[in-house]
Amino acid sequence: MLLVLAACSAAPAAASPAAKAPTIRLSAPTISAYGARAVLEGRLTPPARNARVRISLGGRVFTHARVGPRGGFHVTVRVRARGPYRAGFFKAVSKPVFLRIRPRLDATLVGDRMVGAPLALYAQLRPARAGTIRVDVLRSGRRTYSGSYQRHLRLKLGTSRFGDVRVRLRVVPRRGFAPAPAQVLEAKLVPPQLRYGATGPAVTELVRRLAALHYAVYDGSATTFGDAVLDSVLAFQKVQGFERDGVVGPRFWRALERPRVPRPRSASGDHIEVDKSHQVIYVVRGGEIATIIPTSTAGISGYYTPEGFFSIFRKVPGFDPSPLGTLYLPMYFTGGYAIHGNPSVPAYPASHGCVRVPMWMAGRLYSTIGYGTTVYVYS
């Protein structure tokens, strides 16, 4: 018997499919505010549960995200830059994604909200290259300044005038950045408390307002609260019935807005009235008070200032000596009683009977009050 042995070769095994290379993708919100938190989401395919995906910004890895059972992952980032953000897993790298950032504009007004005090606008744009800062300054509704700035600004705001200051800011974004909300900053400039020796634009405003109300002022553009300004302030306080302290405080400023307006006692045309109760003189023109001047009448024991209707009958240029003192530019209205200049015109009665006026005002009266002018003195 012939025995034949045959070699049996095993059938070739079916080729196993090649392992699929992982892919990874990443997505980000369309718009995010600068400095806010944003969530980046992605998916790893095929899923690799509990795997760690690296997250990079501009090519630098700054955090990792853990992959979930279905391949999804997410990470929360603080938005400081647009990108590019990428996710990576071994050799797999996502396409870059960019955030559209809404820039942040920090703006504030620094300083006292007071006339004459420093006041400045500070603003900073983040990120610095996000766009241009546009500034408009309005005063009492009227635009007084416009400007454009890069990154940040420091702008001094003038405070020489009363009224409201309104600052409008907006960002003109560069390409790739979202518009930022406009901002409006407001400051109401309040008047300061003024007293003897004060300086600045508030003094000028004070004098301007007093002059507008017909109170005699020495210099309409004065910037220093000196003797002449004090005279005008005391005249106003006398007429308003305020304490005669020469201090211009909140009540004084409010009264300038809504003052007590005196009326002449006499209806005749041009004349002078000496109001002893308020210690002021009214120069009346055409039946209306044209000028209000502080005065000081009799206040020394045993002396008085006569009351009634009189008229100017004698005027002496320069200084006129008298038994009770030297009179400057006196205008006599009865006997030895005169309206005259004196270095001391206090807020209270202090004369021997004459009607004192400040030295700086005596010349004006002397040159504008003629002989025969009626002088009406009353309490």
Summary of the structure (lengths in Angstrom):
residues: 379
radius of gyration: 42.9
end to end distance: 167.1
largest distance: 181.4
contacts: 1119
relative contact order: 0.08
helix: 12%
strand: 45%
